[in-house]
Amino acid sequence: MAQAGANLVLNGFGDVDGTLRQIEATGVKAVHHKADMTKPAEIEAMIAFAKDT
């Protein structure tokens, strides 16, 4: 998706810095959000974060 020009929001836990750098090297914007996908409020917060970012 990044190679096609899409900006990305990554979700998950752990170290994502290397992945973010690889994506940004393609020339798009990449950010990370740690929403717990079992918690609807956190999913909503991630979606709002994606829209705002």
PyMOL commands that set and color helices and strands:
alter all, ss='L'
color gray80, all
select helices_A, chain A and resi 2-4+17-24+40-52
alter helices_A, ss='H'
color red, helices_A
select strands_A, chain A and resi 8-11+30-33
alter strands_A, ss='S'
color yellow, strands_A
deselect
rebuild
show_as cartoon
